[in-house]
């Protein structure tokens, strides 16, 4: 009897101990995404890049050689990794790349766009570290050319950085530090912050109202400072029609795609666009963007230096299937050079894209 009782107690203790063991952790969830993209373009004059131009070359003032391009280099591959939530902490990772590194067209090497880890905590607080999109100027104009806006009125890029975010209802408060490119001799990073409000005025399925104010400040070589201040907005006027844009001031912010991409100079710019969902398959858009130096910077520029850059776009997209679309975009580009005049070009772009 005593022996049977001892065995029963031992079995009970063993069962209770097994019940207290931590369950085996689930494997992370992997989700691949991206798209195959084919772009064909015609340019009426010489541009800084045939595939993704932002500036009309000064040679185009006298040399009107036209050109064309066909490329798949903007195709993209990405991966989201979501680890199981433990003790209320979520861990996510993202890696994204394209084929824009190097000059080879038929065997273009890979380029890392994003590589970061995002830790989420209770109460809406999160920490993100790695290569991310900058907090400043996160809204970008609708365009088929991924470079349109960079150096033309829509700053903001990807850098190595740390970001802190806190959600509070419709508001999002963010701050962070960026490792500045070309500033290895500098001890401190650039500092950035943004406050924004998002409200789904026409329901969750339609584009929300977004108002944001962001800024960046840092030191570059020597004692020169760099700053970027931006006001961004997305205003849905009706469920199928929205107005989006940005206005900014910047100094020595070429590394952040402001100041016409130049290392030195002070000025500002803007972009503004309208988007119309004509049907479930057809979308139309038009917009204008400009980046320019102020008078004091222009006075110190050497003859032939770029002083203003602008683009006007008009496009249409047709959704063939849920995953595949074709689109056509026309643009007028104009770059002004000190004491040389204006160089302009017309560009037509046809795109076919399959998302996955």
Secondary structure, DSSP 8 states (H G I E B T S, - for coil): -HHHHHHHHHHHHHHHHHHHS-------EEEEEEEEEEEEEEESS-BS-SSS---B-GGGGT----EEEEE-TT-EEEEEEEEEEETTEEEEEEEEEEEEESS-STT-EEEEEEEEEEEE-TTSEEEEEEEEE-STT------SSTTTTTTTT----EEEEEEEEEEETTEEEEEEEE--TT-TT-SS-EEEEEEEEEE-TT-TTS--EEEEEEEEEEE-STT-EEEEEEEEEEEEEETTEEEEEEEEEEES-GGGT-GGG-SS-EEEEEEEEEEEE-SSSEEEEEEEEEEEE-HHHHHHS-TT-EEEEEEEEEEEEEESSSSEEEEEEEEEEEEEETTTEEEEEEEEEEEEEEE-
